[in-house]
Amino acid sequence: MKIGKVTGSVWATRKADCLSGQTFLVVETSTEQLVAADQVGAGTGDLVLLATGTTAARYCLDAPIDAAVVAILDQEGKHVST
């Protein structure tokens, strides 16, 4: 899983039937920019949790996607060992 920030969205007027009803967001992580299928109603500026790879495809009923937004995060924390 990855953490990223939603920076925008993309639209497709024509797409495969298995992608009907999907909203696609542009998400920037610390190392890359992705297009992800939104599963939770995220918007521009939201900090989100991404599922990637086959996990994302399974989450979206085996649609041909590589990333899915599966949560909107309230904040990004850093774990500190004591």
LUMLOZA-341118 format. One record per atom (N, C-alpha, C): residue in one letter; x, y, z. Coordinates in steps of 0.1 Angstrom, whole numbers, padded with zeros to 4 digits, always signed. Each point is the difference from the previous one (the first is absolute). Layout:
residues N
AXYZ...
//
This chain:
residues 82
M+0008-0012+0000M-0008+0012+0000M+0009+0012+0000K-0005+0011-0005K+0007+0013-0001K-0009+0011+0005I+0007+0011+0004I-0007+0012+0004I+0003+0010-0011G-0011+0008-0004G+0002+0010-0009G-0010+0012+0002K+0002+0010-0008K-0009+0012+0000K-0007+0001-0013V-0013+0002+0000V-0007+0002-0013V+0003+0014-0005T+0004+0000-0013T+0003+0013-0006T-0009+0004-0011G-0009-0010-0004G-0009+0003-0011G-0008-0012-0004S-0007+0001-0011S-0008-0011-0005S+0002-0001-0015V-0004-0012-0005V+0000-0002-0015V-0014-0005-0004W-0004+0004-0012W-0013-0005-0005W+0002-0008-0013A-0008-0010-0002A+0000-0007-0012A-0014-0002-0005T-0003+0006-0012T-0014-0001-0005T-0003-0014-0006R+0011-0007-0004R-0002-0013-0005R+0010-0009+0008K-0005-0011+0005K+0009-0009+0008K-0006-0014+0000A+0007-0010+0004A-0004-0014+0000A-0012-0001+0009D-0009-0009-0003D-0012-0002+0008D+0003-0002+0015C+0011-0008+0003C+0003-0003+0013C+0004+0012+0008L+0003+0011-0006L+0004+0013+0007L-0012+0010+0001S-0011-0004-0005S-0012+0009+0001S-0003+0003+0015G-0002+0013+0003G-0004+0004+0013G+0013+0003+0009Q+0012-0003-0006Q+0012+0003+0008Q+0004+0015-0002T+0004+0006+0011T+0006+0013+0000T+0015-0002+0001F+0008+0008-0008F+0014-0002+0000F+0007+0013+0006L+0009-0001+0009L+0007+0011+0006L+0015-0001-0003V+0006+0012-0001V+0015+0000-0001V+0005+0002+0015V+0009-0009+0004V+0005-0001+0013V+0015+0001+0000E+0006+0009+0007E+0015+0000+0001E+0004-0006+0013T+0010-0009-0001T+0006-0006+0012T+0014+0007+0001S+0008-0004+0009S+0013+0006+0002S+0010-0003-0012T-0004-0010-0008T+0009-0005-0011T-0006+0000-0014E-0014+0001-0001E-0006-0001-0013E-0014+0007-0001Q-0005+0001-0012Q-0013+0005-0002Q-0008-0012-0006L-0012-0003+0005L-0008-0011-0004L-0014+0005-0003V-0007-0008-0009V-0014+0002-0002V-0007-0012+0008A-0009+0003+0009A-0006-0010+0008A-0015+0001+0000A-0006-0012+0000A-0015-0001+0001A-0004+0004+0014D-0009+0010+0001D-0005+0004+0013D-0011-0008+0005Q+0002-0006+0012Q-0011-0009+0006Q-0006+0007+0012V+0004+0012+0004V-0005+0005+0012V-0005+0015-0001G+0000+0006-0012G-0004+0014-0001G+0010+0010+0004A+0013-0003-0003A+0010+0010+0004A+0000+0012-0010G+0006+0011+0004G+0001+0011-0009G+0014+0007+0001T+0001+0010-0009T+0013+0007-0001T+0005+0005+0014G+0012-0003+0003G+0006+0004+0013G-0001-0010+0011D-0008-0011-0002D-0001-0010+0010D+0012-0009+0000L+0004-0004+0012L+0011-0009+0003L-0007-0014+0000V+0005-0009-0009V-0007-0013-0002V+0009-0012+0002L-0006-0011+0002L+0007-0013+0000L-0004-0007-0013L+0011-0005-0006L-0002-0007-0013L+0003-0015+0001A-0008-0008-0006A+0003-0014-0002A+0005-0001-0014T+0011-0008-0003T+0006+0000-0013T+0001-0015-0005G+0003-0001-0013G+0002-0013-0006G-0013-0009+0000T+0002-0013+0002T-0011-0009-0001T-0010+0002+0011T+0004+0005+0011T-0009+0003+0011T-0010+0011-0004A+0005+0010-0007A-0009+0011-0005A-0010-0006-0010A+0004-0008-0009A-0008-0006-0010A-0011-0009+0007R+0004-0008+0010R-0010-0008+0007R-0010+0008+0008Y+0005+0011+0006Y-0009+0009+0007Y-0011+0006-0009C+0004+0002-0013C-0009+0006-0009C-0006-0010-0010L-0004-0012+0006L-0006-0011-0007L+0007-0004-0013D+0013-0001+0002D+0009-0005-0011D+0001+0009-0012A-0003+0013+0002A+0001+0010-0011A+0015+0002-0003P+0003+0003-0012P+0015+0002-0004P+0006+0013+0005I+0002+0000+0013I+0006+0012+0006I+0012-0003+0008D+0009+0009+0002D+0012-0002+0008D+0000+0007+0013A-0009+0009+0003A-0001+0007+0012A-0014+0003+0004A-0004+0000+0013A-0013+0003+0004A+0001+0008+0013V-0007+0011+0001V-0001+0008+0013V-0010-0008+0009V+0005-0005+0011V-0008-0008+0009V-0003+0007+0014A+0006+0012+0002A-0003+0007+0013A+0005+0014-0002I-0007+0009+0007I+0004+0014+0002I+0006+0001+0014L+0012+0005+0001L+0007+0000+0012L-0002+0014+0007D-0002-0001+0013D-0001+0013+0008D+0013+0007+0002Q+0011-0009+0001Q+0013+0006+0001Q+0010-0011-0003E+0012+0004-0003E+0011-0010-0002E+0009+0000+0012G+0001-0011+0007G+0008+0000+0012G+0013-0007-0003K+0009+0002+0009K+0014-0006-0001K+0001-0008+0013H+0003-0013-0001H+0002-0009+0011H+0014+0003+0006V+0001+0002+0013V+0012+0002+0007V+0003-0011+0010S+0011-0007-0002S+0003-0011+0010S+0005+0006+0013T-0004-0006+0011T+0005+0005+0013T+0010-0009+0006
//
